Amino acid sequence: MSKEKQIKNSILYLLPVILSNLLPLLTLPIFTRILTKEDYGVWALAQVYAIFVNGIANFGLTVGYERNFFEYKEGKKVAGLLYSTLSFVLVSFFIFGTFTWIFKNSLAEWIIGSHDHASILFLSYCTVSIVGLKNYYLTYYKNTENAKSFVWYSIDESLLGVLFSFYMVVFMRIGIIGLVWGQLLASLIIFILLSFKISKTMPVCFDKNALKDSLQLSWPLTPRIFFGIIGSQFDKYMIGLLNTVGGVGVYSIGQKVANTIFVFMTAIQNVYSPQVYRRMFEMGEDGKAAIGKYLTPFLYVSIFIGLLVAHFSEEMIWILTPESYHEATNIIIVLSMLYVTYFFGKQPQLVFAKKTHLVSLLTLISIGLNVAINIPFIYKWGAIGAAWGTLVAGLISGAISFIVSQRHYRIIWEYQKIGLMLLMFFSSAIIILCLRNFEVYYGIKLIVKIISVVMFLYIGKHFSILSRVNCILIKKALVG
């Protein structure tokens, strides 16, 4: 792929990320004045179940499909891999969905605290299932470097989801279930359109061996997904159990804002992931240093987004939500410190080395740390305790995963640059937290925030990551 096309695709991949995160944030000032903290708590707990069960039902095939795509060069084999994977996952989702429908009342009582929320639980499961199926099509577009189709359908889904949700919550006044219905309808429409479009250009066929190969690679990831989702969703469940459903709502709002960092990293992963795999497969030992140098600008931009989210979370929450949600500010800052480190965990070193069993083992260690640390933190400090507990557990497990991944495929990172960037971000975020807790005059906090941003930009300029203007920043960050 030419340099010019790579630049164009890089910028295109950012568009759905910006829109999919901007639209829900823009609607928060309206939704949070109609829906209560408890409503958001109910939705968050329903999502805990939906994400957990769908993660198991997927058998880790998203990873297996993406990796094996690059080993199937012929059109028919590529088609067989896609449709066989989709068919298997569809059947699996249906089986788990039937279980959810039969026991929805009992599950809602256990997870959310009342069988009155059974419909939200089941619809949340259906929504996450459709999104999961649709993502296989989007992965196909990403791997074939068809950025336009990837972006077009992603943006359409975001727009439809917001429009449907807005109508149901604001005009129909059906409550929090309107958010669930909005996303479900949007994802279902896009999934159907994608199914028709791709089947016309790539006739449906099945390849039993391709599915078998993907399952052999992916099934060891199922324990990792099982425990990983427990780890990522455990905090919200424990807040509801040890604290309040309203606490879950505030935490979920803070997590939603902080999660823009992770979503942004996932978007730029769509740009660099195929290039990282190519370097791994084609460059041999030389690829290790090439990958490290190639990834530095992506990491810089990811940390910079994290810095902006953490430092200006106070202003965002003031604008977006009423006072009852303002305690989410500190949660955003704390979680931002964790999410920027997830960049290292996104690298496919163990998958490339076919050591997926280690991924599951590392996830088991991570969930153990998360549970052990979060329980006393949540019991003592509630929602903010969950944020700090998640940060501490995440940093420890992330360090372990980094060491193990480096042993099996050593990326030669630019440690001096990376260390300075992370030091700058963490120290400034902690300073902002201290200033907030001591209730320092806002003008002083604003000056500190601006100085932090300027210093981070200077680091980028010093290391030649930044050039003359912001458009060149985007070019260098996404293309390297």
Secondary structure, DSSP 8 states (H G I E B T S, - for coil): --HHHHHHHHHHHHHHHHHHHHHHHHHHHHHTTTS-HHHHHHHHHHHHHHHHHHHHHTTTHHHHHHHHHTT--SHHHHHHHHHHHHHHHHHHHHHHHHHHHHTHHHHHHHHTS-GGGHHHHHHHHHHHHHHHHHHHHHHHHHHTT-HHHHHHHHHHHHHHHHHHHHIIIIIS--TTHHHHHHHHHHHHHHHHHHHHHHHHHS-----HHHHHHHHHHHTTHHHHHHHHHHHHHHHHHHHHHHS-HHHHHHHHHHHHHHHHHHHHHHHHHHHHHHHHHHHHHHSTTHHHHHHHHHHHHHHHHHHHHHHHHHHTHHHHHHHHS-GGGTTHHHHHHHHHHHHTTHHHHTS-HHHHTT-HHHHHHHHHHHHHHHHHHHHHHHHHHHHHHHHHHHHHHHHHHHHHHHHHHHHHS-----HHHHHHHHHHHHHHHHHHHHHHHTT--HHHHHHHHHHHHHHHHHHHHHTTS--SSHHHHHHHHHH-
